[in-house]
Amino acid sequence: MATVAAAPVFAASPQCQRQTVNWATYAPNSQQGATVTATGAQAAPISVTTNGTGNTTAANNLTARNTQQGAVTGYLALTLPAGTSQVQTVTFTFSSAVTDLRFSLLDIDSASSTTNGTTTVAYYDSVQPSTGFTFTRPTGSTVTGSGTAAAPFIQPNNNTPVDPSSNAGNVDLVYAGPTTSVSIRYAQQGGSNSTVPVIGISNLSFLRSGC
């Protein structure tokens, strides 16, 4: 008599469904610097706490948006105050270890102008995720670098603005894990930073560790 091997118990477990933090489900511009709960699992949802350190006082920093950034609708906004040497680090901490964490960095770009031979840099985004990730650039992205301290994700020059409807400033990240936290260091690549710059973090998608 033929026998059929039983499928692993965890494969059918409700807690092993992929979970998502969907920024578009929150009130526009609401502050999400506390704790939110992922959706998509029928049991044991994981909560995610967002914490920013450094220069975090710019308007609309760490707020949920349901508009478009990097051709993606719904994101968490990271902003920096105007002025030189502005840096912040945003950390996502998970209530339980996760694997296959996936999200995108949105709208990494730059802009400058030159008048009478003097160049003023409005912003020049520089992004460095914490270690442990792999990355891909979507078709159309012009972002350079590998996301390290020596080669952060940036545009190739200080005047490469990207429209919110374009993915030219995007990078897709995957943390295989397991991990309980990841961080994003957002800074300006030199220049005067004469305006309030912004990048976006897309929805967070992950599995509970062990699934």
Secondary structure as GFF3:
##gff-version 3
##sequence-region A 1 211
A	DSSP	alpha_helix	9	12	.	.	.	ID=ss1
A	DSSP	three_ten_helix	14	16	.	.	.	ID=ss2
A	DSSP	beta_strand	19	21	.	.	.	ID=ss3
A	DSSP	three_ten_helix	23	25	.	.	.	ID=ss4
A	DSSP	beta_strand	35	37	.	.	.	ID=ss5
A	DSSP	beta_strand	47	54	.	.	.	ID=ss6
A	DSSP	beta_strand	63	69	.	.	.	ID=ss7
A	DSSP	beta_strand	72	79	.	.	.	ID=ss8
A	DSSP	beta_strand	87	106	.	.	.	ID=ss9
A	DSSP	beta_strand	110	115	.	.	.	ID=ss10
A	DSSP	beta_strand	118	129	.	.	.	ID=ss11
A	DSSP	beta_strand	133	136	.	.	.	ID=ss12
A	DSSP	beta_strand	171	175	.	.	.	ID=ss13
A	DSSP	beta_strand	179	188	.	.	.	ID=ss14
A	DSSP	beta_strand	198	201	.	.	.	ID=ss15
A	DSSP	beta_strand	204	208	.	.	.	ID=ss16
###
